[in-house]
C-alpha cells in the first residue's frame, strides 16, 4: 500500500505544478483573457482524446479484434482477472507487429480495450502474459486514460500560450519588463510542462505494476515479463511516427530506442526500477528462466 499511497500523492503534486506553470505563463502572456481561451481549448482537446482514446490507439497500432478461438489464453486470463476485480471484460485486440508490447485504453471499464502485439505473444509464456494483462487492466481501473489526457492537454495549453507570448511580446511590453526573463519563460515553461506530464505518466506505470501484481498475486511474473520486454523493444523498436508517438505512453514498455538525454523525455520509468519494486513485493528476485 505504501508505494500506491505515495504515488497518488505524487500525481496530485505533479498536477499542482503543471497548473502552476499554466497559470504563471497565462499571467505572463497578458492576463485572464488568454488563459481562459486556451484553457477552454485544452478542455475541448481533453474531452475529444479521452472519449475517443480507444479508437485512436487501436488505429495507430493497426490492431484488429480477435476471437476466443484465435487467442484462447488472452481471453481466459482477461476473463479470470476481470472477474476477480468485479469488472466488465474488455474488448481484445492484436496488433500485427513483432515489436513486443501491450496497452489498454478506453474511457472507463465499460468501454475498455486491451491490445497485445504479435511480438509480445511470441516471447512471453502464459504466466508472464498474465502479469502483463493484470498491469494493463489496472490502467483501466485507475482511469489513467483520463489522467494522461488531462496532463497532455494542460501541457499543450502551456505550449500554445508560450507561442502566443513569443508573437505578442508577452511581458516584455510591460513597463520594466525583462526581455531575458521573457525569453526564458517562453522556452522553459513548455519544457517544464512536458517534463511534469512525463513524470505523471511514469508514476502511473509504477501504480499499474504494483496493483496489477496484487491482482494476479504474482509480482515475479510481471518482473520476468518486463525483463523480456526491455530486451525485445530494444531489438525491435517501433518507428517514431507521429501517431505512434502520441499513443506510446499507453504501452507497458517504451517502444522506442532511447539513451542519454532521450531518457529524460521517456514516458516510462527505468525497467530496472520497476523490476526491483516488483521483486521487493515478492520478497526477492525471480529465479532465472
C-alpha positions as CSV (number, residue, x, y, z in Angstrom):
1,X,0.0,0.0,0.0
2,X,3.0,2.3,0.7
3,X,4.1,2.8,-3.0
4,X,0.4,3.3,-4.1
5,X,-0.2,5.9,-1.4
6,X,2.8,7.9,-2.2
7,X,2.3,7.6,-6.0
8,X,-1.2,9.1,-5.6
9,X,0.2,12.0,-3.6
10,X,3.0,12.4,-6.2
11,X,0.5,12.5,-9.1
12,X,-1.6,15.2,-7.2
13,X,1.5,17.2,-6.5
14,X,2.7,17.0,-10.2
15,X,-0.7,18.2,-11.4
16,X,-0.4,21.1,-9.0
17,X,3.0,22.0,-10.5
18,X,1.5,21.7,-14.0
19,X,-1.4,24.0,-13.3
20,X,1.0,26.5,-11.6
21,X,3.1,26.6,-14.8
22,X,-0.1,27.1,-16.8
23,X,-1.3,30.0,-14.5
24,X,2.1,31.5,-14.5
25,X,2.6,31.7,-18.2
26,X,-1.1,32.8,-18.6
27,X,-0.4,35.7,-16.4
28,X,2.8,36.4,-18.3
29,X,1.1,36.5,-21.6
30,X,-1.3,39.2,-20.5
31,X,-4.0,38.2,-18.0
32,X,-7.0,36.0,-17.7
33,X,-8.4,36.6,-21.2
34,X,-5.8,34.4,-23.0
35,X,-5.7,31.9,-20.1
36,X,-9.5,31.2,-20.3
37,X,-9.4,30.9,-24.1
38,X,-6.6,28.4,-24.1
39,X,-7.9,26.5,-21.1
40,X,-11.2,26.0,-22.9
41,X,-9.4,24.8,-25.9
42,X,-7.4,22.4,-23.8
43,X,-10.5,21.1,-22.1
44,X,-12.0,20.5,-25.6
45,X,-8.9,18.6,-26.7
46,X,-9.0,16.6,-23.5
47,X,-12.6,15.6,-23.9
48,X,-12.1,14.5,-27.5
49,X,-8.9,12.5,-26.8
50,X,-10.5,10.9,-23.7
51,X,-13.8,10.0,-25.4
52,X,-12.0,8.5,-28.5
53,X,-8.9,7.2,-26.8
54,X,-9.7,3.5,-27.6
55,X,-10.2,4.3,-31.3
56,X,-7.1,6.5,-31.6
57,X,-4.8,4.0,-30.1
58,X,-6.2,0.9,-31.9
59,X,-6.0,2.8,-35.2
60,X,-2.4,3.9,-34.6
61,X,-1.3,0.3,-33.9
62,X,-3.4,-1.1,-36.8
63,X,-4.8,-3.6,-34.4
64,X,-7.7,-5.9,-35.1
65,X,-10.3,-7.6,-32.8
66,X,-9.6,-11.2,-32.1
67,X,-11.9,-14.1,-31.2
68,X,-11.5,-16.5,-28.3
69,X,-10.7,-19.3,-30.9
70,X,-7.8,-17.2,-32.1
71,X,-6.4,-16.2,-28.7
72,X,-7.8,-18.5,-26.0
73,X,-5.0,-17.7,-23.5
74,X,-5.7,-13.9,-23.7
75,X,-9.4,-14.5,-23.3
76,X,-9.0,-16.9,-20.4
77,X,-6.6,-14.7,-18.5
78,X,-8.6,-11.4,-19.0
79,X,-11.8,-13.1,-18.1
80,X,-10.4,-14.5,-14.9
81,X,-8.8,-11.2,-13.8
82,X,-11.8,-9.1,-14.7
83,X,-14.0,-11.5,-12.6
84,X,-11.6,-11.3,-9.7
85,X,-11.7,-7.4,-9.9
86,X,-15.5,-7.5,-10.4
87,X,-15.2,-5.5,-13.6
88,X,-16.5,-6.0,-17.2
89,X,-14.4,-8.0,-19.6
90,X,-12.8,-5.6,-22.1
91,X,-12.6,-6.0,-25.9
92,X,-9.4,-7.8,-27.0
93,X,-7.2,-6.8,-30.0
94,X,-3.9,-8.0,-31.5
95,X,-1.6,-5.6,-33.4
96,X,0.3,-7.1,-36.4
97,X,3.8,-6.0,-35.3
98,X,6.7,-8.1,-34.0
99,X,7.7,-5.2,-31.7
100,X,6.7,-6.7,-28.3
101,X,4.3,-4.5,-26.4
102,X,0.8,-4.2,-24.9
103,X,-1.6,-1.5,-23.9
104,X,-5.0,-0.8,-22.6
105,X,-7.2,2.1,-23.4
106,X,-10.8,3.3,-23.1
107,X,-12.5,6.0,-21.1
108,X,-13.9,3.5,-18.4
109,X,-14.1,-0.2,-17.7
110,X,-17.3,-0.5,-19.7
111,X,-15.6,0.9,-22.8
112,X,-12.1,-0.6,-22.5
113,X,-9.9,-2.4,-24.9
114,X,-6.7,-4.4,-24.3
115,X,-4.3,-5.0,-27.1
116,X,-1.2,-7.2,-27.4
117,X,1.2,-7.2,-30.3
118,X,2.1,-10.4,-32.1
119,X,5.6,-9.8,-30.8
120,X,4.7,-9.9,-27.1
121,X,2.6,-13.0,-27.6
122,X,5.6,-14.7,-29.2
123,X,8.1,-14.1,-26.4
124,X,6.0,-14.4,-23.2
125,X,4.8,-17.6,-21.6
126,X,1.3,-17.7,-20.1
127,X,2.4,-16.8,-16.6
128,X,4.2,-13.7,-17.9
129,X,1.4,-12.7,-20.1
130,X,-1.0,-12.9,-17.1
131,X,1.3,-10.4,-15.3
132,X,1.2,-8.0,-18.3
133,X,-2.5,-8.2,-18.7
134,X,-3.0,-7.6,-15.0
135,X,-0.9,-4.4,-15.4
136,X,-2.9,-3.2,-18.4
137,X,-6.3,-3.8,-16.7
138,X,-5.2,-1.7,-13.8
139,X,-4.6,1.3,-16.1
140,X,-8.3,1.0,-17.0
141,X,-9.5,0.6,-13.4
142,X,-7.4,3.6,-12.3
143,X,-8.9,5.8,-15.0
144,X,-5.3,6.5,-16.2
145,X,-6.6,7.4,-19.7
146,X,-8.3,10.4,-18.1
147,X,-5.2,11.3,-16.1
148,X,-2.9,11.2,-19.1
149,X,-5.4,13.0,-21.3
150,X,-5.7,15.9,-18.9
151,X,-1.9,16.1,-18.4
152,X,-1.3,16.2,-22.1
153,X,-4.0,18.8,-22.7
154,X,-2.6,21.1,-20.0
155,X,0.9,20.7,-21.3
156,X,-0.4,21.6,-24.8
157,X,-2.1,24.7,-23.5
158,X,1.2,25.8,-21.8
159,X,3.0,25.3,-25.1
160,X,0.3,27.3,-27.0
161,X,0.5,30.1,-24.5
162,X,4.2,30.2,-24.8
163,X,4.0,30.5,-28.5
164,X,1.4,33.3,-28.1
165,X,3.8,35.1,-25.7
166,X,6.5,34.9,-28.3
167,X,4.4,36.5,-31.0
168,X,2.8,39.1,-28.8
169,X,5.9,40.0,-26.9
170,X,4.5,38.9,-23.5
171,X,5.8,40.6,-20.5
172,X,8.5,42.4,-22.5
173,X,5.9,45.1,-23.4
174,X,5.2,45.8,-19.8
175,X,6.9,48.6,-18.0
176,X,10.1,47.3,-16.6
177,X,9.8,44.0,-18.4
178,X,13.0,41.9,-18.7
179,X,13.5,40.6,-22.2
180,X,15.8,37.8,-21.0
181,X,13.3,36.7,-18.4
182,X,10.6,36.7,-21.0
183,X,12.6,34.6,-23.4
184,X,13.4,32.1,-20.6
185,X,9.7,31.9,-19.7
186,X,8.8,31.1,-23.4
187,X,11.5,28.4,-23.6
188,X,11.4,26.9,-20.2
189,X,7.6,26.8,-19.5
190,X,6.8,24.3,-22.2
191,X,9.8,22.2,-21.3
192,X,8.7,22.2,-17.6
193,X,5.2,21.3,-18.6
194,X,6.4,18.4,-20.8
195,X,8.6,17.0,-18.0
196,X,5.8,17.2,-15.5
197,X,3.5,15.4,-17.9
198,X,6.0,12.7,-18.4
199,X,6.6,12.4,-14.7
200,X,2.8,11.8,-14.2
201,X,2.9,9.1,-16.8
202,X,5.8,7.3,-15.1
203,X,4.1,7.5,-11.7
204,X,1.0,5.8,-13.2
205,X,3.2,3.0,-14.5
206,X,4.5,2.2,-11.0
207,X,0.9,2.1,-9.7
208,X,-0.2,-0.2,-12.5
209,X,2.8,-2.5,-11.8
210,X,2.1,-2.7,-8.1
211,X,-1.7,-3.1,-8.3
212,X,-1.5,-5.4,-11.3
213,X,0.8,-7.7,-9.4
214,X,-1.6,-7.7,-6.5
215,X,-4.4,-8.6,-8.8
216,X,-2.5,-11.6,-10.3
217,X,-0.8,-12.5,-7.0
218,X,2.4,-13.0,-8.9
219,X,4.8,-9.9,-8.9
220,X,7.7,-12.0,-10.2
221,X,5.8,-13.0,-13.4
222,X,5.5,-9.3,-14.3
223,X,9.1,-8.7,-13.4
224,X,10.2,-11.5,-15.7
225,X,7.9,-10.2,-18.5
226,X,9.4,-6.7,-18.1
227,X,13.0,-8.1,-18.5
228,X,12.0,-9.7,-21.7
229,X,10.2,-6.6,-22.9
230,X,13.3,-4.5,-22.3
231,X,15.4,-6.7,-24.5
232,X,12.6,-7.1,-27.1
233,X,11.8,-3.4,-27.5
234,X,15.5,-2.6,-27.8
235,X,15.9,-5.3,-30.6
236,X,12.6,-4.4,-32.4
237,X,11.7,-0.7,-31.7
238,X,8.7,0.9,-33.3
239,X,9.3,3.7,-35.9
240,X,8.8,7.1,-34.3
241,X,5.8,8.0,-36.5
242,X,3.6,10.9,-35.1
243,X,0.6,8.6,-34.5
244,X,2.7,6.1,-32.6
245,X,4.5,8.7,-30.5
246,X,1.1,10.1,-29.5
247,X,0.0,6.7,-28.0
248,X,3.4,5.4,-26.8
249,X,2.6,6.4,-23.2
250,X,-0.2,3.8,-23.2
251,X,2.2,0.9,-23.7
252,X,3.7,-1.2,-21.0
253,X,7.2,-0.6,-22.3
254,X,8.8,2.3,-24.1
255,X,8.5,1.2,-27.7
256,X,11.3,3.5,-29.0
257,X,15.1,3.4,-28.7
258,X,16.4,5.9,-26.2
259,X,19.7,6.7,-24.5
260,X,21.3,9.7,-22.9
261,X,19.1,12.8,-22.9
262,X,16.3,10.8,-24.6
263,X,15.7,9.0,-21.3
264,X,14.8,12.4,-19.7
265,X,11.8,12.6,-22.1
266,X,10.8,8.9,-21.8
267,X,7.2,8.2,-20.9
268,X,8.2,5.2,-18.8
269,X,10.3,4.8,-15.7
270,X,13.5,2.7,-16.0
271,X,12.8,-1.0,-16.3
272,X,15.4,-1.8,-13.6
273,X,13.5,0.3,-11.1
274,X,10.2,-1.4,-12.0
275,X,11.7,-4.8,-11.7
276,X,13.3,-4.0,-8.4
277,X,10.0,-2.8,-6.9
278,X,8.2,-6.0,-8.1
279,X,10.9,-8.2,-6.6
280,X,10.7,-6.3,-3.3
281,X,6.9,-7.1,-3.3
282,X,7.7,-10.8,-3.7
283,X,10.5,-10.7,-1.1
284,X,13.3,-11.4,-3.5
285,X,14.4,-11.7,-7.1
286,X,12.9,-14.2,-9.6
287,X,14.7,-17.4,-10.4
288,X,16.3,-17.0,-13.9
289,X,14.1,-18.6,-16.5
